[in-house]
Amino acid sequence: MLLFIKIIVLVGLIRLLMATESPILCAALYAGVAVLLSLAAERELPIVLTTGTIGFCLAFAYFWMLDRMEGSGLYWVVLIVGLLIGMV
């Protein structure tokens, strides 16, 4: 179930990125979802904050690369590798 939620969120954020061209917005939303899922799992606050911070940094790098690579052949490589990493 959690894997399904991650896939839906990532696909939705990729579509949002294509519409807004704002990697920071997509990264903030991704981090927000990560924090909410951590809180739902009743994790301790330091773990939740760490998860949110790391999630934001990695998501920003991913969405920034997707935004910069749009229109090139590397776009699909970044897209697929990022989706696979996001499922972990």
C-alpha positions in Angstrom: 0.0 0.0 0.0 2.8 2.4 0.9 4.5 1.7 -2.4 1.3 2.5 -4.3 1.1 5.8 -2.5 4.7 6.7 -3.3 4.1 5.9 -7.0 1.0 8.0 -7.2 2.7 10.9 -5.4 5.8 10.9 -7.6 3.8 10.7 -10.8 1.5 13.5 -9.7 4.5 15.6 -8.7 6.2 15.0 -12.1 3.0 16.2 -13.8 3.0 19.2 -11.6 6.6 19.9 -12.4 5.8 19.8 -16.1 3.0 22.3 -15.6 4.7 24.7 -13.2 8.4 24.2 -13.9 9.0 24.7 -10.1 11.3 22.0 -8.7 11.2 23.7 -5.2 7.4 23.4 -5.1 7.5 19.7 -6.0 10.2 19.0 -3.5 8.4 20.8 -0.7 5.2 18.8 -1.4 7.2 15.6 -1.5 8.8 16.4 1.8 5.4 17.2 3.2 4.1 13.8 2.2 7.1 12.1 3.7 6.6 14.0 7.0 2.9 13.1 7.1 3.7 9.4 6.4 6.3 9.4 9.1 3.8 11.0 11.6 1.2 8.4 10.6 3.7 5.7 11.4 4.1 7.3 14.9 7.8 7.9 14.6 9.6 10.2 17.0 9.9 13.9 16.1 13.7 13.9 15.4 13.2 11.0 12.9 10.3 12.8 11.3 12.3 16.0 10.9 15.3 14.1 9.5 13.1 12.3 7.1 11.5 15.5 5.9 14.9 17.3 5.5 16.6 14.5 3.6 13.5 13.9 1.5 13.3 17.6 0.6 17.0 17.8 -0.4 16.9 14.6 -2.5 13.6 15.5 -4.1 14.8 18.9 -5.0 17.9 17.5 -6.7 15.6 15.0 -8.6 13.0 17.5 -9.7 15.7 20.1 -10.6 17.5 17.5 -12.8 14.2 16.6 -14.5 13.4 20.3 -15.1 16.9 20.9 -16.6 16.9 17.7 -18.7 13.5 18.2 -20.3 13.7 17.8 -24.0 17.0 15.8 -23.9 17.5 12.1 -24.1 18.8 12.0 -20.5 15.3 13.1 -19.3 14.0 9.6 -19.5 17.1 8.1 -17.7 16.7 10.6 -14.8 12.9 10.0 -14.7 13.1 6.2 -14.6 16.1 6.0 -12.2 14.4 8.6 -9.9 11.2 6.6 -9.9 13.0 3.4 -9.0 14.9 5.1 -6.2 11.7 6.7 -4.9 10.2 3.3 -4.5 12.8 2.2 -2.0 
